[in-house]
Amino acid sequence: MSLTGHLVELRNRIFISVFALLPGTVLGFIFSGKIIHILIAPLPKGEYLVAFGLTEPFTIDLEVAVTVGAITAMPVILYQLWRFISPGLTDKERSTARPWVPLALVFFVLGVGVAYFILPYASGFLFTFQTADIHLMLSAESYFGFVTILFLAFGLTMEFPIVLVLLSKVGIVTSKRLRSSRRMAVLGIVIFSEVVTPGADLVSPIVMAVVMYGLYEVSIVMIRMGGR
């Protein structure tokens, strides 16, 4: 396929992926009130959100709806990504990678679940820095920006072992190389966790670093079991 053909193919895959966001976004907008109620439940008891702009409540509903749309459209997005890259793989590579495509969705959902689990601890940690002179008045926009980034960060991070396993299938990494690179991997994981997680809390980067290192060790075992 020519470069123009690749660009046209990429455009079509992106268009389908974006279009797949619509059903979930509409559904998320309809139930945005209930979803928002679930998302603010982890806040410390007695705390609430405030809106400082006339359009902010609508913007929050829309942000929640788009996030729901992205999560529900993930199977289509992953399939479109697979359809775009699979023609460049050999038959053996395609047969090896194909079972991992649906698993990527499972891992993404698990990551979102971990993010929701640590949300009360992350927000609670930041609320402890209030004093008699400084009271935290949390805006809805900043809170849901924090939640969205946290969910996406953990959801995408959970794809870590799948990426390593697929790289091993095409001969780029081996279990021996990963074992010998543990120290560098730990350093990279700590830096990545600190950069990618939102806010200044200590809970979310620590949990992400622990989860990523656990996934790193799991990946080594899986790759070794696969004969690499």
C-alpha positions in Angstrom: 0.0 0.0 0.0 1.3 3.5 -0.9 1.8 6.2 1.7 -1.4 7.9 0.5 -3.2 4.6 0.9 -1.9 4.2 4.5 -3.1 7.8 5.3 -6.5 7.1 3.9 -6.7 3.9 5.8 -5.7 5.7 9.0 -8.2 8.4 8.5 -11.0 5.8 8.0 -10.0 3.9 11.2 -9.9 7.2 13.2 -13.3 8.2 11.8 -14.9 4.9 12.8 -13.3 5.1 16.3 -14.6 8.6 16.8 -18.1 7.7 15.5 -18.1 4.7 18.0 -17.9 7.3 20.8 -21.3 8.6 20.1 -23.6 5.9 21.5 -21.7 5.7 24.8 -21.5 9.5 25.0 -25.2 9.9 24.6 -25.9 7.2 27.2 -23.3 8.8 29.5 -25.0 12.2 29.1 -28.4 10.8 29.9 -27.2 9.2 33.1 -24.5 11.8 33.9 -26.3 12.8 37.2 -26.1 9.2 38.6 -22.5 8.8 37.3 -21.4 12.0 38.9 -23.0 10.9 42.2 -21.0 7.7 42.1 -17.8 9.6 41.2 -18.1 12.1 44.1 -18.9 9.4 46.6 -15.2 8.8 47.4 -14.8 12.4 48.7 -14.4 12.8 52.5 -17.7 12.9 54.3 -19.2 16.4 54.4 -17.2 17.7 51.4 -18.9 18.9 48.2 -18.1 20.4 44.8 -18.7 24.0 43.7 -19.1 25.4 40.2 -17.6 28.9 39.5 -18.9 29.4 36.0 -22.4 29.4 34.5 -21.5 26.7 32.0 -19.4 24.6 34.3 -22.2 22.1 35.3 -23.0 21.5 31.6 -19.3 21.1 30.8 -18.9 18.5 33.6 -21.9 16.5 32.3 -20.3 16.6 28.8 -16.9 15.6 30.2 -18.4 12.6 32.1 -20.4 11.6 29.0 -17.3 11.7 26.7 -15.3 9.6 29.2 -18.1 7.0 29.3 -18.2 7.1 25.6 -14.5 6.4 25.4 -14.7 3.5 27.8 -17.7 1.9 26.0 -16.1 2.5 22.6 -12.8 0.8 23.6 -13.6 -2.5 22.0 -14.2 -0.8 18.6 -11.1 1.4 19.0 -8.9 -1.6 19.8 -10.4 -3.5 16.9 -9.8 -0.6 14.5 -6.2 -0.3 15.8 -5.8 -4.0 15.2 -7.2 -3.7 11.6 -4.7 -1.0 10.9 -1.6 -2.7 12.1 -2.4 -6.3 11.3 -1.7 -6.1 7.5 1.9 -5.3 8.4 2.4 -8.4 10.4 3.2 -11.9 9.3 0.6 -14.7 9.6 2.4 -16.1 12.6 2.6 -12.7 14.3 -1.1 -12.1 13.6 -2.2 -15.4 15.1 0.0 -14.7 18.1 -1.3 -11.2 18.8 -5.0 -11.8 18.0 -6.0 -13.3 21.3 -4.5 -10.4 23.2 -6.8 -7.8 21.6 -9.9 -8.6 23.7 -7.7 -9.0 26.7 -6.6 -5.4 26.3 -10.1 -4.3 27.0 -10.3 -6.4 30.2 -7.0 -5.0 31.4 -8.2 -1.4 30.7 -11.4 -2.0 32.7 -9.3 -3.4 35.6 -7.1 -0.3 35.5 -10.2 1.9 35.8 -11.4 -0.2 38.7 -8.1 0.2 40.5 -8.2 4.0 40.0 -11.7 4.1 41.5 -10.6 2.0 44.4 -7.7 4.4 45.3 -9.7 7.6 44.6 -10.9 8.1 48.2 -7.4 7.6 49.5 -5.8 10.0 47.0 -8.4 12.7 47.6 -8.5 12.1 51.4 -4.7 12.5 51.5 -5.0 16.0 49.8 -7.8 17.0 52.1 -5.6 16.4 55.2 -3.6 19.5 54.3 -6.5 21.8 55.2 -6.0 24.0 58.2 -8.0 26.4 60.3 -6.8 29.2 58.0 -7.0 27.4 54.7 -10.2 25.5 53.7 -10.3 23.5 50.5 -13.2 24.6 48.3 -13.0 22.0 45.5 -14.3 23.0 42.1 -16.2 20.5 40.0 -14.0 21.2 37.0 -10.7 20.5 38.8 -12.1 17.4 40.6 -13.4 15.7 37.4 -10.3 16.7 35.5 -8.3 14.8 38.3 -10.7 11.8 38.1 -10.6 11.6 34.3 -6.8 11.7 34.1 -6.5 9.2 36.9 -8.9 6.7 35.3 -7.2 7.0 31.8 -3.7 6.8 33.3 -4.5 3.5 35.2 -6.5 2.1 32.3 -3.7 2.6 29.8 -1.0 1.5 32.3 -2.7 -1.9 32.7 -1.9 -2.5 29.0 1.8 -2.7 30.1 2.1 -6.5 30.2 0.3 -7.0 26.9 2.8 -4.7 25.2 5.7 -6.5 26.7 4.3 -9.9 25.8 3.6 -8.8 22.2 7.1 -7.4 21.9 8.5 -10.7 23.0 6.5 -12.5 20.4 8.3 -10.5 17.6 11.7 -11.0 19.3 12.3 -7.5 20.6 12.4 -8.4 24.3 13.1 -11.6 26.2 12.5 -12.7 29.8 16.3 -12.7 30.4 16.6 -9.1 29.2 13.8 -8.0 31.4 15.2 -9.7 34.4 18.6 -8.1 33.9 17.0 -4.7 33.4 15.0 -4.7 36.7 16.9 -1.7 38.3 16.4 0.5 35.2 12.8 -0.7 35.0 12.1 0.3 38.6 13.6 3.7 38.1 11.6 4.2 34.9 8.4 3.0 36.5 8.8 5.4 39.5 9.5 8.4 37.2 6.6 7.5 34.9 4.2 7.0 37.7 5.1 10.4 39.2 4.7 12.2 35.8 1.5 10.5 34.5 -0.6 10.6 37.7 -2.5 13.8 38.3 -2.3 16.1 41.4 0.3 16.1 44.1 -0.9 13.2 46.2 1.4 10.4 47.2 -1.2 7.7 47.0 -1.8 7.4 43.2 1.9 7.4 42.1 2.8 4.9 44.7 -0.1 2.6 43.8 0.7 3.0 40.1 4.4 2.2 40.7 3.5 -0.9 42.7 1.0 -2.1 40.1 3.4 -1.5 37.2 6.2 -3.3 38.9 3.8 -6.2 39.7 2.8 -6.3 36.0 6.4 -6.2 35.0 7.2 -9.3 37.0 4.0 -11.0 35.7 5.1 -10.2 32.2 8.5 -11.8 32.8 6.8 -15.0 33.9 4.4 -15.0 31.0 7.2 -14.4 28.5 9.3 -17.2 30.0 6.3 -19.6 29.9 6.0 -18.7 26.2 9.6 -19.9 25.6 11.2 -16.5 25.3 
